[in-house]
Structure formats: structure tokens, C-alpha cells
């Protein structure tokens, strides 16, 4: 039984690159998830805007949720672009 050893340059002794977590997820799933996160970021940003216009209650919380979704979407976009 041959066990492939990982060299410092990231290539195994068999000449193959080990699979990383970014390569394990198909690109279309990353794209769909990033679009989904951007959609919900826009929804929560709109709710925060409308709450700020109306009475201001909960506007800050909705803007935080929107920022979180936006950060997730951006992170997924970066993962998709690097892969």
C-alpha cells in the first residue's frame, strides 16, 4: 500500500495536488449562494431603510443583518474568483 506524502510545495509524492475545501464545492453552488446572500442583504437593507423612515425601531439590527449577509456574499465571491 502506497501512502502519498505531501511535499512543501503542495504536491503529493504521486504528483497530485490534494483537494482543498474551495475545490470540493462546485462553482455553480458558490455562485448561487453568493447571489442568495446578496439578495437577502438587499432585502434587509431595504427593511432597515423603511424602518428608519417609519419610526426607527430595529433599523440598526436590520442593517447589521444586511452587513452580515453582504460579508458572506463577498466572501463567497472571493472564493469563486480564486478557484
DARADA-V555262 format. One record per pair of residues at least 6 apart in sequence whose C-alpha atoms are under 8 Angstrom apart, sorted by sequence separation. I is the first residue (numbers start at 1). J is the second residue. If there is no record, write none. Layout:
i = (I | I)
j = (J | J)
This chain:
i = (6 | 7 | 11 | 12 | 51 | 5 | 6 | 10 | 11 | 51 | 52 | 4 | 5 | 10 | 51 | 4 | 5 | 4 | 48 | 49 | 48 | 47 | 48 | 48 | 48 | 47 | 48 | 45 | 44 | 45 | 44 | 44 | 45 | 44 | 43 | 41 | 42 | 41 | 40 | 41 | 41 | 41 | 40 | 41 | 38 | 37 | 38 | 37 | 37 | 38 | 37 | 36 | 34 | 35 | 34 | 33 | 34 | 34 | 33 | 34 | 31 | 30 | 31 | 30 | 30 | 31 | 30 | 27 | 22 | 23 | 22)
j = (12 | 13 | 17 | 18 | 57 | 12 | 13 | 17 | 18 | 58 | 59 | 12 | 13 | 18 | 59 | 13 | 14 | 14 | 58 | 59 | 59 | 59 | 60 | 61 | 62 | 62 | 63 | 62 | 62 | 63 | 63 | 65 | 66 | 66 | 66 | 65 | 66 | 66 | 66 | 67 | 68 | 69 | 69 | 70 | 69 | 69 | 70 | 70 | 72 | 73 | 73 | 73 | 72 | 73 | 73 | 73 | 74 | 76 | 76 | 77 | 76 | 76 | 77 | 77 | 79 | 80 | 80 | 80 | 79 | 83 | 83)
